[in-house]
């Protein structure tokens, strides 16, 4: 994977690419959490909207914790070898996949 910085392209290692993707997923989850919090706090939200936003908050917060743990695992184990991946998606998303592992010589 490559990344553009200051007009130049650099090649990312699989680990760096995965960490960058996780960071993007974390940002997206944080955006969704903020939007759900706004829905809950808005006096214009219906009871149904608030109930749905509360479920979303629980789901997104759990996923955010998993993403932070996954990122920490990748950054704290420099000799680890990445052998898989985890993708977020809803249950109806045919492209949603869960799998992978990190192997270490520790």
PyMOL commands that place a pseudoatom at each C-alpha (Angstrom):
pseudoatom trace, name=CA, resn=UNK, resi=1, chain=A, elem=C, hetatm=0, pos=[0.000, 0.000, 0.000]
pseudoatom trace, name=CA, resn=UNK, resi=2, chain=A, elem=C, hetatm=0, pos=[1.213, 3.517, -0.745]
pseudoatom trace, name=CA, resn=UNK, resi=3, chain=A, elem=C, hetatm=0, pos=[0.495, 6.825, 0.939]
pseudoatom trace, name=CA, resn=UNK, resi=4, chain=A, elem=C, hetatm=0, pos=[0.766, 10.396, -0.370]
pseudoatom trace, name=CA, resn=UNK, resi=5, chain=A, elem=C, hetatm=0, pos=[2.560, 12.866, 1.918]
pseudoatom trace, name=CA, resn=UNK, resi=6, chain=A, elem=C, hetatm=0, pos=[3.728, 16.348, 0.960]
pseudoatom trace, name=CA, resn=UNK, resi=7, chain=A, elem=C, hetatm=0, pos=[3.615, 15.542, -2.751]
pseudoatom trace, name=CA, resn=UNK, resi=8, chain=A, elem=C, hetatm=0, pos=[5.638, 12.344, -2.494]
pseudoatom trace, name=CA, resn=UNK, resi=9, chain=A, elem=C, hetatm=0, pos=[4.506, 8.736, -2.410]
pseudoatom trace, name=CA, resn=UNK, resi=10, chain=A, elem=C, hetatm=0, pos=[5.833, 6.328, 0.190]
pseudoatom trace, name=CA, resn=UNK, resi=11, chain=A, elem=C, hetatm=0, pos=[5.381, 2.567, 0.396]
pseudoatom trace, name=CA, resn=UNK, resi=12, chain=A, elem=C, hetatm=0, pos=[3.770, 1.353, 3.627]
pseudoatom trace, name=CA, resn=UNK, resi=13, chain=A, elem=C, hetatm=0, pos=[4.544, -2.000, 5.193]
pseudoatom trace, name=CA, resn=UNK, resi=14, chain=A, elem=C, hetatm=0, pos=[1.542, -4.311, 5.682]
pseudoatom trace, name=CA, resn=UNK, resi=15, chain=A, elem=C, hetatm=0, pos=[1.604, -3.417, 9.402]
pseudoatom trace, name=CA, resn=UNK, resi=16, chain=A, elem=C, hetatm=0, pos=[1.692, 0.350, 8.729]
pseudoatom trace, name=CA, resn=UNK, resi=17, chain=A, elem=C, hetatm=0, pos=[-1.080, 0.013, 6.146]
pseudoatom trace, name=CA, resn=UNK, resi=18, chain=A, elem=C, hetatm=0, pos=[-3.235, -1.934, 8.626]
pseudoatom trace, name=CA, resn=UNK, resi=19, chain=A, elem=C, hetatm=0, pos=[-2.609, 0.629, 11.378]
pseudoatom trace, name=CA, resn=UNK, resi=20, chain=A, elem=C, hetatm=0, pos=[-3.550, 3.444, 8.996]
pseudoatom trace, name=CA, resn=UNK, resi=21, chain=A, elem=C, hetatm=0, pos=[-6.768, 1.621, 8.052]
pseudoatom trace, name=CA, resn=UNK, resi=22, chain=A, elem=C, hetatm=0, pos=[-7.606, 1.056, 11.725]
pseudoatom trace, name=CA, resn=UNK, resi=23, chain=A, elem=C, hetatm=0, pos=[-7.036, 4.771, 12.401]
pseudoatom trace, name=CA, resn=UNK, resi=24, chain=A, elem=C, hetatm=0, pos=[-9.506, 5.614, 9.625]
pseudoatom trace, name=CA, resn=UNK, resi=25, chain=A, elem=C, hetatm=0, pos=[-12.041, 3.161, 11.056]
pseudoatom trace, name=CA, resn=UNK, resi=26, chain=A, elem=C, hetatm=0, pos=[-11.576, 4.696, 14.524]
pseudoatom trace, name=CA, resn=UNK, resi=27, chain=A, elem=C, hetatm=0, pos=[-12.247, 8.170, 13.107]
pseudoatom trace, name=CA, resn=UNK, resi=28, chain=A, elem=C, hetatm=0, pos=[-15.404, 6.924, 11.373]
pseudoatom trace, name=CA, resn=UNK, resi=29, chain=A, elem=C, hetatm=0, pos=[-16.671, 5.240, 14.550]
pseudoatom trace, name=CA, resn=UNK, resi=30, chain=A, elem=C, hetatm=0, pos=[-16.011, 8.413, 16.550]
pseudoatom trace, name=CA, resn=UNK, resi=31, chain=A, elem=C, hetatm=0, pos=[-17.995, 10.411, 13.971]
pseudoatom trace, name=CA, resn=UNK, resi=32, chain=A, elem=C, hetatm=0, pos=[-20.914, 7.979, 14.245]
pseudoatom trace, name=CA, resn=UNK, resi=33, chain=A, elem=C, hetatm=0, pos=[-20.747, 8.088, 18.056]
pseudoatom trace, name=CA, resn=UNK, resi=34, chain=A, elem=C, hetatm=0, pos=[-20.856, 11.899, 18.020]
pseudoatom trace, name=CA, resn=UNK, resi=35, chain=A, elem=C, hetatm=0, pos=[-23.847, 11.857, 15.647]
pseudoatom trace, name=CA, resn=UNK, resi=36, chain=A, elem=C, hetatm=0, pos=[-25.671, 9.360, 17.886]
pseudoatom trace, name=CA, resn=UNK, resi=37, chain=A, elem=C, hetatm=0, pos=[-24.970, 11.490, 20.967]
pseudoatom trace, name=CA, resn=UNK, resi=38, chain=A, elem=C, hetatm=0, pos=[-26.381, 14.528, 19.159]
pseudoatom trace, name=CA, resn=UNK, resi=39, chain=A, elem=C, hetatm=0, pos=[-29.533, 12.588, 18.302]
pseudoatom trace, name=CA, resn=UNK, resi=40, chain=A, elem=C, hetatm=0, pos=[-29.985, 11.528, 21.939]
pseudoatom trace, name=CA, resn=UNK, resi=41, chain=A, elem=C, hetatm=0, pos=[-29.419, 15.076, 23.225]
pseudoatom trace, name=CA, resn=UNK, resi=42, chain=A, elem=C, hetatm=0, pos=[-31.619, 16.827, 20.659]
pseudoatom trace, name=CA, resn=UNK, resi=43, chain=A, elem=C, hetatm=0, pos=[-35.021, 17.955, 21.907]
pseudoatom trace, name=CA, resn=UNK, resi=44, chain=A, elem=C, hetatm=0, pos=[-36.302, 17.430, 18.358]
pseudoatom trace, name=CA, resn=UNK, resi=45, chain=A, elem=C, hetatm=0, pos=[-35.549, 13.685, 18.376]
pseudoatom trace, name=CA, resn=UNK, resi=46, chain=A, elem=C, hetatm=0, pos=[-38.449, 11.287, 18.652]
pseudoatom trace, name=CA, resn=UNK, resi=47, chain=A, elem=C, hetatm=0, pos=[-38.472, 8.504, 21.229]
pseudoatom trace, name=CA, resn=UNK, resi=48, chain=A, elem=C, hetatm=0, pos=[-37.854, 6.020, 18.414]
pseudoatom trace, name=CA, resn=UNK, resi=49, chain=A, elem=C, hetatm=0, pos=[-34.850, 8.020, 17.136]
pseudoatom trace, name=CA, resn=UNK, resi=50, chain=A, elem=C, hetatm=0, pos=[-33.402, 8.206, 20.655]
pseudoatom trace, name=CA, resn=UNK, resi=51, chain=A, elem=C, hetatm=0, pos=[-33.865, 4.471, 21.215]
pseudoatom trace, name=CA, resn=UNK, resi=52, chain=A, elem=C, hetatm=0, pos=[-32.163, 3.687, 17.899]
pseudoatom trace, name=CA, resn=UNK, resi=53, chain=A, elem=C, hetatm=0, pos=[-29.318, 6.134, 18.666]
pseudoatom trace, name=CA, resn=UNK, resi=54, chain=A, elem=C, hetatm=0, pos=[-28.769, 4.479, 22.061]
pseudoatom trace, name=CA, resn=UNK, resi=55, chain=A, elem=C, hetatm=0, pos=[-28.437, 1.064, 20.401]
pseudoatom trace, name=CA, resn=UNK, resi=56, chain=A, elem=C, hetatm=0, pos=[-26.046, 2.593, 17.857]
pseudoatom trace, name=CA, resn=UNK, resi=57, chain=A, elem=C, hetatm=0, pos=[-24.004, 4.153, 20.669]
pseudoatom trace, name=CA, resn=UNK, resi=58, chain=A, elem=C, hetatm=0, pos=[-23.619, 0.796, 22.371]
pseudoatom trace, name=CA, resn=UNK, resi=59, chain=A, elem=C, hetatm=0, pos=[-22.649, -0.923, 19.119]
pseudoatom trace, name=CA, resn=UNK, resi=60, chain=A, elem=C, hetatm=0, pos=[-20.228, 1.772, 17.967]
pseudoatom trace, name=CA, resn=UNK, resi=61, chain=A, elem=C, hetatm=0, pos=[-18.627, 2.122, 21.407]
pseudoatom trace, name=CA, resn=UNK, resi=62, chain=A, elem=C, hetatm=0, pos=[-17.980, -1.632, 21.556]
pseudoatom trace, name=CA, resn=UNK, resi=63, chain=A, elem=C, hetatm=0, pos=[-16.506, -1.625, 18.056]
pseudoatom trace, name=CA, resn=UNK, resi=64, chain=A, elem=C, hetatm=0, pos=[-14.352, 1.403, 18.945]
pseudoatom trace, name=CA, resn=UNK, resi=65, chain=A, elem=C, hetatm=0, pos=[-12.907, -0.434, 21.945]
pseudoatom trace, name=CA, resn=UNK, resi=66, chain=A, elem=C, hetatm=0, pos=[-12.056, -3.430, 19.752]
pseudoatom trace, name=CA, resn=UNK, resi=67, chain=A, elem=C, hetatm=0, pos=[-10.373, -1.208, 17.163]
pseudoatom trace, name=CA, resn=UNK, resi=68, chain=A, elem=C, hetatm=0, pos=[-8.278, 0.525, 19.831]
pseudoatom trace, name=CA, resn=UNK, resi=69, chain=A, elem=C, hetatm=0, pos=[-7.242, -2.880, 21.208]
pseudoatom trace, name=CA, resn=UNK, resi=70, chain=A, elem=C, hetatm=0, pos=[-6.376, -4.140, 17.729]
pseudoatom trace, name=CA, resn=UNK, resi=71, chain=A, elem=C, hetatm=0, pos=[-4.282, -1.035, 17.047]
pseudoatom trace, name=CA, resn=UNK, resi=72, chain=A, elem=C, hetatm=0, pos=[-2.509, -1.340, 20.378]
pseudoatom trace, name=CA, resn=UNK, resi=73, chain=A, elem=C, hetatm=0, pos=[-1.736, -4.986, 19.698]
pseudoatom trace, name=CA, resn=UNK, resi=74, chain=A, elem=C, hetatm=0, pos=[-0.188, -4.119, 16.324]
pseudoatom trace, name=CA, resn=UNK, resi=75, chain=A, elem=C, hetatm=0, pos=[1.867, -1.226, 17.667]
pseudoatom trace, name=CA, resn=UNK, resi=76, chain=A, elem=C, hetatm=0, pos=[3.006, -2.970, 20.872]
pseudoatom trace, name=CA, resn=UNK, resi=77, chain=A, elem=C, hetatm=0, pos=[4.264, -6.166, 19.234]
pseudoatom trace, name=CA, resn=UNK, resi=78, chain=A, elem=C, hetatm=0, pos=[6.917, -5.035, 16.732]
pseudoatom trace, name=CA, resn=UNK, resi=79, chain=A, elem=C, hetatm=0, pos=[8.086, -8.566, 15.961]
pseudoatom trace, name=CA, resn=UNK, resi=80, chain=A, elem=C, hetatm=0, pos=[4.544, -9.788, 15.316]
pseudoatom trace, name=CA, resn=UNK, resi=81, chain=A, elem=C, hetatm=0, pos=[3.554, -10.949, 11.887]
pseudoatom trace, name=CA, resn=UNK, resi=82, chain=A, elem=C, hetatm=0, pos=[0.175, -9.890, 10.519]
pseudoatom trace, name=CA, resn=UNK, resi=83, chain=A, elem=C, hetatm=0, pos=[-1.728, -12.890, 9.144]
pseudoatom trace, name=CA, resn=UNK, resi=84, chain=A, elem=C, hetatm=0, pos=[-5.277, -11.566, 8.763]
pseudoatom trace, name=CA, resn=UNK, resi=85, chain=A, elem=C, hetatm=0, pos=[-7.649, -8.678, 9.168]
pseudoatom trace, name=CA, resn=UNK, resi=86, chain=A, elem=C, hetatm=0, pos=[-10.887, -7.566, 10.757]
pseudoatom trace, name=CA, resn=UNK, resi=87, chain=A, elem=C, hetatm=0, pos=[-13.433, -5.502, 8.834]
pseudoatom trace, name=CA, resn=UNK, resi=88, chain=A, elem=C, hetatm=0, pos=[-16.430, -3.774, 10.340]
pseudoatom trace, name=CA, resn=UNK, resi=89, chain=A, elem=C, hetatm=0, pos=[-19.756, -4.133, 8.595]
pseudoatom trace, name=CA, resn=UNK, resi=90, chain=A, elem=C, hetatm=0, pos=[-23.352, -4.794, 9.376]
pseudoatom trace, name=CA, resn=UNK, resi=91, chain=A, elem=C, hetatm=0, pos=[-24.840, -8.268, 9.352]
pseudoatom trace, name=CA, resn=UNK, resi=92, chain=A, elem=C, hetatm=0, pos=[-26.453, -7.662, 5.959]
pseudoatom trace, name=CA, resn=UNK, resi=93, chain=A, elem=C, hetatm=0, pos=[-23.188, -6.630, 4.304]
pseudoatom trace, name=CA, resn=UNK, resi=94, chain=A, elem=C, hetatm=0, pos=[-21.979, -9.505, 2.135]
pseudoatom trace, name=CA, resn=UNK, resi=95, chain=A, elem=C, hetatm=0, pos=[-18.498, -7.967, 2.053]
pseudoatom trace, name=CA, resn=UNK, resi=96, chain=A, elem=C, hetatm=0, pos=[-18.223, -7.844, 5.845]
pseudoatom trace, name=CA, resn=UNK, resi=97, chain=A, elem=C, hetatm=0, pos=[-15.534, -10.231, 7.011]
pseudoatom trace, name=CA, resn=UNK, resi=98, chain=A, elem=C, hetatm=0, pos=[-14.073, -11.095, 10.366]
pseudoatom trace, name=CA, resn=UNK, resi=99, chain=A, elem=C, hetatm=0, pos=[-10.891, -13.065, 10.724]
pseudoatom trace, name=CA, resn=UNK, resi=100, chain=A, elem=C, hetatm=0, pos=[-7.191, -13.051, 11.182]
pseudoatom trace, name=CA, resn=UNK, resi=101, chain=A, elem=C, hetatm=0, pos=[-4.625, -13.231, 13.885]
pseudoatom trace, name=CA, resn=UNK, resi=102, chain=A, elem=C, hetatm=0, pos=[-1.337, -11.830, 15.027]
pseudoatom trace, name=CA, resn=UNK, resi=103, chain=A, elem=C, hetatm=0, pos=[1.480, -14.263, 15.621]
pseudoatom trace, name=CA, resn=UNK, resi=104, chain=A, elem=C, hetatm=0, pos=[4.425, -13.397, 17.817]
pseudoatom trace, name=CA, resn=UNK, resi=105, chain=A, elem=C, hetatm=0, pos=[7.669, -15.037, 18.833]
pseudoatom trace, name=CA, resn=UNK, resi=106, chain=A, elem=C, hetatm=0, pos=[7.338, -13.776, 22.407]
for i in range(1, 106): cmd.bond("trace and resi %d" % i, "trace and resi %d" % (i + 1))
show_as sticks, trace
zoom trace
